[in-house]
C-alpha cells in the first residue's frame, strides 16, 4: 500500500513539471518578443512581458498585477501621443494665423505708405524751394514732416512686432557715422526733454566721431528709443546725458538719466516683449516692445546692450558696436533708369536727381519699356518699382538675369511694402537692395551716390 501510494505520488509529481514545461514552451515566443522589445522598444516591452509571465510559472495574482501595469503604461502613451498631436495641430493653426496677420499687415503697410510718400516727398520739395527767411511756412512744413514720419514709424512698429514674432527683421547695412546718428536723434528728442525741464548734456559732441557697420535707420531707432525712455521715465528737472567712446576697440553709446531706475527683479525682465515692468497702469505711455526690439536689432548688427540701474536713482543704458574703417567717398555721376508707373513717385525721383548734373535719368512706366531701355542703354543703376501695370518687378528681374547682356546690371527694388518676405523675394530674384517708401531724401541721396560710386 505505501509503495503503491508512493508510485501514485510520483506519477502526480511528474505530471506537474510536464504541464509547466508545456506552458513554458508555449510562452517562449512571447518571451522572445519581450526580450526583443526590451532592446528595441523599451516603452512597449511591458505589454509583451505581461503576456509572457504565465510561462514563468508565476501565480495569477502577480500576472494580473503586471497586466494592469502594462495597460496603464499603454494608456499613458496613448494620451501622450494624443496630446502631442493636439499640440501639433494647435501650432499649425497658430502659424497659419500668424501668416494671415503678416499678409494683412504687409498689405496695409503698402496702402498707407503710398500716399505718405507723396505727402512727405512734396513737403521736402516745398522746403527746398521756399526761401530760408520765410520762417512761418517752414514751421508749417516741419509739422507736416514730423507728423508724416511719425505715422511712418508707427506703421513700422506694427510690422516690427510681427517680424519679432516671426524672427525676421531686415537690415540695410552700410558704413555709418555714429556722430551723425546721435546728432539726428538728439535734435529730434531735445524738444521733449526741454519740455520736461531736463538738463540735457550731449557729451558725445566733444568726442571723436566713430564709424561702424550697421543700418543707419535702425541705429537711429535704437538711440531714439533709449532717449525716449530716458525722458519718459526721468524725474522733473532731472538730467539726461548721451556719451560716445570706444573702450576695448568697440564703439560705445551710453544714455544716462536720473529717473525712476530699475530694481534687480525688473532688470531680469527688462527685454521681454510687451512687459512694461509694472508701469502699464501709470500715466506714462508705452507698449513695452522698444527694448526687446532694440536688443534684437543690435544683435543682428553684432552689437550688445547692457544696463546699470538702481531703483530711485536712475539708469545708464550702454550700446556697443564693432568699429569699421571709413569708406571711400561716393561719386554722384552716372546713368539711372527709374521704372515706375506712379507719376508722383517718378516726379520725386526726378527732383531728387536734379541736384546732380552728372546723373542722367531715364524713365520707364512698364516692364516691357524698362527691359528695352535696360538692354539698349546699360544704365549704371536701375530703380525698379515692384508693382507695374504689365507685370511684377520679380518678372523683370528674372528677364534681366536670364540675358547675359543685362545680367550684371545693378537693380534696387522700390516698394511701399515693408514686408520681409517681399524684400527676400526681390533679392532672390536678383535685386541688389530693397528700399521702402516713403523715401527719406537724405538717405536716398547717400545710397544712390554710394551705388553710383562703383559705376
WOMOKA-V833866 format. One record per residue. N is the residue number from 1. RES is the residue in one letter. SS is DSSP state (alpha for helix, beta for strand, coil for the rest). Layout:
BEGIN
N,RES,SS  N,RES,SS
END
This chain:
BEGIN
1,X,coil  2,X,alpha  3,X,alpha  4,X,alpha  5,X,alpha  6,X,alpha  7,X,alpha  8,X,alpha  9,X,alpha  10,X,alpha  11,X,alpha  12,X,alpha  13,X,alpha  14,X,alpha  15,X,alpha  16,X,alpha  17,X,alpha  18,X,alpha  19,X,alpha  20,X,alpha  21,X,alpha  22,X,alpha  23,X,alpha  24,X,alpha  25,X,alpha  26,X,alpha  27,X,alpha  28,X,alpha  29,X,alpha  30,X,alpha  31,X,alpha  32,X,alpha  33,X,alpha  34,X,alpha  35,X,alpha  36,X,alpha  37,X,alpha  38,X,alpha  39,X,alpha  40,X,alpha  41,X,coil  42,X,alpha  43,X,alpha  44,X,alpha  45,X,alpha  46,X,alpha  47,X,alpha  48,X,alpha  49,X,alpha  50,X,alpha  51,X,alpha  52,X,alpha  53,X,alpha  54,X,alpha  55,X,alpha  56,X,alpha  57,X,coil  58,X,coil  59,X,coil  60,X,alpha  61,X,alpha  62,X,alpha  63,X,alpha  64,X,alpha  65,X,alpha  66,X,alpha  67,X,alpha  68,X,alpha  69,X,alpha  70,X,alpha  71,X,alpha  72,X,alpha  73,X,alpha  74,X,alpha  75,X,alpha  76,X,alpha  77,X,alpha  78,X,alpha  79,X,alpha  80,X,alpha  81,X,alpha  82,X,alpha  83,X,alpha  84,X,alpha  85,X,alpha  86,X,alpha  87,X,alpha  88,X,alpha  89,X,alpha  90,X,alpha  91,X,alpha  92,X,alpha  93,X,alpha  94,X,alpha  95,X,alpha  96,X,alpha  97,X,alpha  98,X,alpha  99,X,alpha  100,X,alpha  101,X,alpha  102,X,alpha  103,X,alpha  104,X,alpha  105,X,alpha  106,X,alpha  107,X,alpha  108,X,alpha  109,X,alpha  110,X,alpha  111,X,alpha  112,X,alpha  113,X,alpha  114,X,alpha  115,X,alpha  116,X,alpha  117,X,alpha  118,X,alpha  119,X,alpha  120,X,alpha  121,X,alpha  122,X,alpha  123,X,alpha  124,X,alpha  125,X,alpha  126,X,alpha  127,X,alpha  128,X,alpha  129,X,alpha  130,X,coil  131,X,coil  132,X,coil  133,X,coil  134,X,coil  135,X,alpha  136,X,alpha  137,X,alpha  138,X,alpha  139,X,alpha  140,X,alpha  141,X,alpha  142,X,alpha  143,X,alpha  144,X,alpha  145,X,alpha  146,X,alpha  147,X,alpha  148,X,alpha  149,X,alpha  150,X,alpha  151,X,alpha  152,X,alpha  153,X,alpha  154,X,alpha  155,X,alpha  156,X,alpha  157,X,alpha  158,X,alpha  159,X,alpha  160,X,alpha  161,X,alpha  162,X,alpha  163,X,alpha  164,X,alpha  165,X,alpha  166,X,alpha  167,X,coil  168,X,coil  169,X,coil  170,X,coil  171,X,coil  172,X,coil  173,X,coil  174,X,beta  175,X,beta  176,X,beta  177,X,beta  178,X,alpha  179,X,alpha  180,X,alpha  181,X,alpha  182,X,alpha  183,X,alpha  184,X,alpha  185,X,alpha  186,X,alpha  187,X,alpha  188,X,alpha  189,X,alpha  190,X,alpha  191,X,alpha  192,X,alpha  193,X,alpha  194,X,alpha  195,X,alpha  196,X,coil  197,X,coil  198,X,coil  199,X,beta  200,X,beta  201,X,beta  202,X,coil  203,X,alpha  204,X,alpha  205,X,alpha  206,X,alpha  207,X,coil  208,X,coil  209,X,coil  210,X,coil  211,X,beta  212,X,beta  213,X,beta  214,X,beta  215,X,coil  216,X,alpha  217,X,alpha  218,X,alpha  219,X,alpha  220,X,alpha  221,X,alpha  222,X,alpha  223,X,alpha  224,X,alpha  225,X,alpha  226,X,alpha  227,X,alpha  228,X,alpha  229,X,alpha  230,X,alpha  231,X,alpha  232,X,alpha  233,X,coil  234,X,coil  235,X,coil  236,X,coil  237,X,coil  238,X,coil  239,X,beta  240,X,beta  241,X,beta  242,X,beta  243,X,beta  244,X,beta  245,X,beta  246,X,coil  247,X,alpha  248,X,alpha  249,X,alpha  250,X,beta  251,X,beta  252,X,beta  253,X,beta  254,X,beta  255,X,beta  256,X,beta  257,X,beta  258,X,coil  259,X,coil  260,X,coil  261,X,coil  262,X,coil  263,X,coil  264,X,alpha  265,X,alpha  266,X,alpha  267,X,alpha  268,X,alpha  269,X,coil  270,X,coil  271,X,coil  272,X,coil  273,X,coil  274,X,coil  275,X,coil  276,X,coil  277,X,coil  278,X,coil  279,X,coil  280,X,coil  281,X,coil  282,X,coil  283,X,coil  284,X,coil  285,X,coil  286,X,coil  287,X,coil  288,X,coil  289,X,coil  290,X,alpha  291,X,alpha  292,X,alpha  293,X,alpha  294,X,alpha  295,X,alpha  296,X,alpha  297,X,alpha  298,X,alpha  299,X,alpha  300,X,alpha  301,X,coil  302,X,coil  303,X,coil  304,X,beta  305,X,beta  306,X,beta  307,X,beta  308,X,beta  309,X,beta  310,X,beta  311,X,coil  312,X,coil  313,X,coil  314,X,beta  315,X,beta  316,X,beta  317,X,beta  318,X,beta  319,X,beta  320,X,beta  321,X,beta  322,X,beta  323,X,beta  324,X,coil  325,X,coil  326,X,coil  327,X,coil  328,X,coil  329,X,coil  330,X,coil  331,X,coil  332,X,coil  333,X,coil  334,X,beta  335,X,beta  336,X,beta  337,X,beta  338,X,beta  339,X,beta  340,X,coil  341,X,coil  342,X,coil  343,X,alpha  344,X,alpha  345,X,alpha  346,X,alpha  347,X,alpha  348,X,alpha  349,X,alpha  350,X,alpha  351,X,alpha  352,X,alpha  353,X,alpha  354,X,coil  355,X,coil  356,X,coil  357,X,coil  358,X,coil  359,X,beta  360,X,beta  361,X,beta  362,X,beta  363,X,beta  364,X,beta  365,X,coil  366,X,coil  367,X,alpha  368,X,alpha  369,X,alpha  370,X,alpha  371,X,alpha  372,X,alpha  373,X,alpha  374,X,alpha  375,X,alpha  376,X,alpha  377,X,alpha  378,X,coil  379,X,coil  380,X,coil  381,X,beta  382,X,beta  383,X,beta  384,X,beta  385,X,beta  386,X,coil  387,X,beta  388,X,beta  389,X,coil  390,X,coil  391,X,beta  392,X,beta  393,X,alpha  394,X,alpha  395,X,alpha  396,X,alpha  397,X,alpha  398,X,alpha  399,X,alpha  400,X,alpha  401,X,alpha  402,X,alpha  403,X,coil  404,X,coil  405,X,coil  406,X,coil  407,X,coil  408,X,coil  409,X,coil  410,X,coil  411,X,beta  412,X,beta  413,X,beta  414,X,beta  415,X,beta  416,X,coil  417,X,coil  418,X,coil  419,X,coil  420,X,alpha  421,X,alpha  422,X,alpha  423,X,alpha  424,X,alpha  425,X,alpha  426,X,alpha  427,X,alpha  428,X,alpha  429,X,alpha  430,X,coil  431,X,coil  432,X,coil  433,X,beta  434,X,beta  435,X,beta  436,X,beta  437,X,coil  438,X,coil  439,X,coil  440,X,coil  441,X,alpha  442,X,alpha  443,X,alpha  444,X,alpha  445,X,alpha  446,X,alpha  447,X,alpha  448,X,alpha  449,X,alpha  450,X,alpha  451,X,alpha  452,X,alpha  453,X,coil  454,X,coil  455,X,coil
END
